[in-house]
Amino acid sequence: MRSPRLGLLSLIVLVWAATSVVVARPGSQTAAPAGSTSADSSFAWDLPAGFPRPNVPSDNPISNAKVALGRHLFYDTRLSLDGTFACATCHRQDRAFADDKARGVGVTGEVHPRGSMSLANIAYAPVLTWANPAQHRLESQALVPMFGDDPIELGLAGKQQELLARLAAEPIYGGLFARAFPGVASPITLGNITNAIASFQRVLLSGGSPYDRDRSGQRPRAMSSSAQRGEEMFFSARTECSRCHRGFYFSSAVDYAGKDAPEVEFHNTGLYNVDGEGAYPSPNTGVHAVSRNQADMGRFKAPTLRNIAVTAPYMHDGSLATLEQVVAHYERGGREVTTGPQQGDGARSRLKSPFVTGFELTPQERADLIAFLESLTDEAFLRDERFANPWTAVR
């Protein structure tokens, strides 16, 4: 989820064609469109211990059939220009549905300005992508990688009808679409495609790490002694790590069913200061790229830290290769780039968030903090067959 741009008029047309309903805040009571199922009330959520029920838009109630269809579409390379890319190309299960690249690469080979974000627990994200406050709905966000051209991801701009024809020609989709959207004469539509993909993404729930097993009592002492010490360091006022990575989602942007209002925060961590006034290198200027407000320069969403050990490299542009480098960045209170066009001292940025002040750790404390971050890896989630490629046994 790199938040590329799509021409405004094209996006409006695509959103209208895909939904044909009023876009509602998740959980609101917008009337469901004709042909939609009302299975959300009976859908059995498999929630990890301590996780609240996710919000689900009332115009796209979740069902097992939609999830099954969405899983097939998520892994289907027909959803790309030349049949070589799928959603799963940039969102790999073994990488917690992120990838191993500093910056994404699209179907045409174009290198993108930002890296792919993890989709683990994305159902709880009130805003999507790194720095677009307006992108808050999985159904419409799916249109961007499919049809966006700045940068090109799946490369389907202008090929909507070709996409629908490709899917209609695959025999397995007849039954999958009919079960997901019963009572519809021609269910293979762009709106149903994005609704199904969104439904699959919402069930990518990860909460079975050693940290979870230890703290829930399922397996006391699942965490090492080093990780337990690192946990205390993480939640301490000394480091303030939990200022931006808090709660069950380990992020400062979170929403769920029954919550009064979503929490939405963007932060400038002093990663860059290329002009001595706090500027970030274009086009990665954070929320500023959307708002054009100088105060938003360098402000990005704090990603979830769940499974963080398998999602390297780090930061929006992959500029920090290891967790050790990430910790060093925050210890210093901002990164100093000493050579090249991005030279500057982020610790001196006047736009840096005020709580990024730096701290000192001993080598042991540093190792403990990293051990805690590694304890957030949910190995079962990375191998869960429910989320794996369903085409491997078919093709």
N, C-alpha and C positions, 0 to 999 in steps of 0.2 A: 504494500500500500504506500506508494511513493508520492501520491498527490500530484500527478502530472496534470497539465491543463487540457481542457477540451474546449473548442470554440463555443462561446456562450450560446449562440443560436442553435448550434448542433446539439448541445447538451439539453437545452430546453425541449427541443423536438424529441430527443431520445427518451428523456424522462417522461414526457407526456405519452409517448407511444408505449413505453414499457409499463407504465402504471395505470394510466387513465383513471386515477383516483386522486383525491386530495391527499397530499403528503402530510402525515400526522406525526406528532411526537410519539415515540414508542410508548405503548401502554394507553394511548388515548382511544376514544371510542368512535373512530371513524367507521362508517358503514363499510362492510366488506364488499368487494366487487363481485359481480356475477361470476359464478363458477369457482369461487374460492371455497376452501374447506373451512370448517369451524372446529377443527380438531385440537386447537390449542388447549382448551379446557380439559381435555382427556389425555393429552400428550404426557408421557411419563418421563419427566426430567431425571437424569441420572446425575444428581448434584453432588460434588465432593463435600465432605464435612465442612460446615461453616460457610458454605456458599449460598447466597440468596438466589431466589428465582430470577432469571434474566427477564428483562423487558422484551416483549414481542409486539411488533406493530399489529394493530387490529385488522389492517387490510392485508396482512400476510400471516395468518395463524399457522403455527408450525404443526407438522404431522410427520409420522414415520415415512410416509410415501414421498413427501417433499424432500425430506432429508436424504432418502435413497436416491432420488433423482438428482439432487444437488451434488451428491458425492460423485456420481457418474460425470456430471458436467464439469465439476471442479478438476477432474483428472483427464478430461477429453481434449485432445490436441486439435479436434475440429474447431475449437474456439480460438483459432489463430489464423493468420494470413496464409501460411503455407502448410499447416497441419503438423508443425513441429513443436509448438509451445502449448501449454495449458496453464491454468491458474497455479497448478501444483509445481510448475517449473520454477517459479520464483517463491513458492511457499511449500517447502518440503517438510514432510512429517518428521523426518529424523533431525530437522533443525527447528523443531517446534513451529513449523509452518512459516519460517523465514527462510533465508538461504545463507550461503557461505561467502557471498560477494560483498565487497565494500559498497559498491553501487550496482544497481540492477542493470541487466542487459536484456533488451527486447528482442522480438522475433527477427528484426532486420539487422541486429548486431549493434544497434545504437546503445551506448553506455548512458545510463540515466544519472541525474544529479543526486539521487538519494537511494538508500538501500531499502530492501523489503522488510517491513515490520512483521513481527510474529503475529499469527492469528490466534494463538492460544488465548482462550477466554475473551475473544473479541466481542462476544455478546454483551459484555459489561462496559464497552467503550462508548461514551456519549459523543465523542468526536473521533473520526477516523483519519488515518494518515498522519504524517509528522507535524503538519502546521497549517491545516485548513480548518478554521473554526466552523465553516459552513457545511462541512462534509460529515454528516452524522447518521446516515442511513445506509446500511449495507446494500439494500436493494438498488439504490441509485449509484452508490460508489462502484458497484461492479461494472457499470457502463464505462467508467473512465479507462481502466486497463483494456477493455475490449475495443473501444472506439476512439480513445484519445490519440492525438498525434503530436503532443509536445510534453513528454517524449512518446515515441511509439512503443507500446508494450505488446499486445496481442495482434495489433495491426488490422483490425476489422473495419476501420473507417470506410463507409460507403458500401459495405458488404453485408448488410443486415439480412437481405433476402437470400443471399448465398449461404449465410450461416444457417438460416431456418431450413433451407433445402438440404443442407448436409445432414442436419439432425433428423429430418424427416426420412432420409434415405437409410438411416441406421435402424434395423428392425427392433432392437431392444428398447428404443425410445418410445415406440407406440404405446406399450403397456406402462412404462414408467410415467410418462406424461398423463396418461388417462387415469392412473391411480392417484397421482398427485393432485390433479385438477379434474375431479369427476364432474360429469354433466356438461362438459364443454365440448362442442363439436370439433373444434380445431385447437387443441390445447398447446401446440408447439408455437409459442409466441415469445417475443423478447421479454415481455413482462414476466411470463412464467419462468423463463430461464433465470432471470436475476432473482426472482422470489425463491426459487429452489436453491440456488447457490447460497443465498443469504441464510436459508434455513439450515443448510449443512454447516455453514460457518458458525452458527449460533450454538451448535452442539459440540464444538471443539473445546471441551472443558478439561482443564488440567489442574488437579489439586491433590496429587498423590505422591508428592516429593517426600524425601526423608524429613524435611521440616514439617510438612503436614502430618505425616504419620507420628512424629514425635509429639507435636503440640496437640493433636486430637486424642492422644492416648491410645491410638491403634497399635503403635509400636514404640513404647518409651525407649529412649536412648537410640533412636534411629539416626540421630545426628551425632557426629563425632564431638569430642570435647572441644576441639578447635572451632568447629562450627557453632557450638553453643556459646563460646566466648565471643565469636564474631557476631552472633545475633545480638548480644548485649551492646556491642560496639555499634552495630547498625542502627539500633533504636535509641541510641544515646543522644543527649543534647550536644555532645562533643562533635560528632560527625554530622548530625542532622540528615543522614541518608533518608530516613523515613519522612522527612518533610515533603519530598516529592514522590517517594515510593512507599505508600502506606496502605494499610488495610489488606484484605484478602487478595486484592488484585495487584498490589504492589505498584500502584500508580496514583497520581493526583488527578486523574481524569477517570471517573467511574459513575455508573448509574445502574440501577436494578429496580425490579418491581417493588413498589411500596416506598421507594425513596422519595422524599419531598421534592427534591430538585437535583439534577445531575451536577456533579463536581466537574468543572472544566478549568484546567490551568495549563499555561504554557510558560516555559522558563528559559532564561538566558544563562547558561552555565559558564560563560567566559571561554568558550572553545576557540573563538577568534577575536581579533581586534586589529583588522588590517589597515585601518587609517588612524589609529590612536584615539578615535571617537566612538569605538564600539562596533564598527561595521563588520558584517560577515561577508564572505565572498559570494558574489552573484553566481547562479540564481538562488542559492540556498540561504536566503535572508530570513527564513522562518515565517512567522505570522505576518511580518512586514510585507512579504511578497503578495499577500492577499489584501491587507488593510492599507498599505502604503503609509502607515503611521510609524514614524521613526522610533517611537517607544517600543514597538513590537519587533525591532531588529534583533535577530538571533533567538527569538523565543520559539521553542519547540515543545511538543508534548513529551512528558516523561513516559517512556515505554514501560510496560510491565517488566519486572525483573524475574518473573517465573521462567524457568528454563534458560536463564540468561547465559549460562555457561556453554550452551550449544548454539548461540546465535551470533558469535563473533564473525566479522569485526563490528565495532561499536560506534555509536553516535549516528546522526542522520546520514553522514557521508562516509561512514566506515573508516574515519581517520584515526581511530584508536584500535589497535590490533588485538589487544589482550585485556583481560580484567585487571591485570597489574597496571597497565597504562591508564585505565579508567580511574582506578583508585588514586594513582599518582596525580592525575588531573585535578581531582577534587581535593586531595591533600594540599595542593598548591593554591587552590582557590581560583583556578583558571589556567589555561595552557599557554605556554610561550612557544611560538613558532619563530625560530631564529634565522631561517634563511628562506629565500624564494618569495614569490608574489603574495603569499599568505602570511608573511612575517608580521609579528605583533605580539603583544603581551595581553592575553585575555584577562589575566588577574587585575589589570589596570583599567578594564573597560568600564566606562561610566554607565553602560546599559546592562551590566551584569545583574542578575537577581541578587538582592541584598543578603540573602542567607548563604550564598556561596562565598564563604570567607576563608576557607582553608582550615587545616588542622594538622597535627603531627601524630604519626604513628611509629611505634617501634617495628622492627622487622617481624616480630612474632604477632603483633596486633594486626599488621597488614595481612599476614598469612591467615590469621583467624577470620578476618573480614571476608577474604576471598573464599575461604572454606564455607562460610555461611552462604555466600552467593551460589556456590556450587551445590549446596544442600537443597536448593530450590528446583533442581532438575527432576522432573517426573519421568523416569525411564519408561514406565508402563504407557504413558501417553504417547511417547515417541514411537512405540511399537504397536499401539492399539489397532487391531484389525478392523474395528468399526470405522476408522478414519483412513484406512489404507486404500491404495489404488484398486478399484473394483474391476478394472479392465485387464489385469494381468492374467486372469484365468480365462478371459474371453478372446483376447487377441493372440 
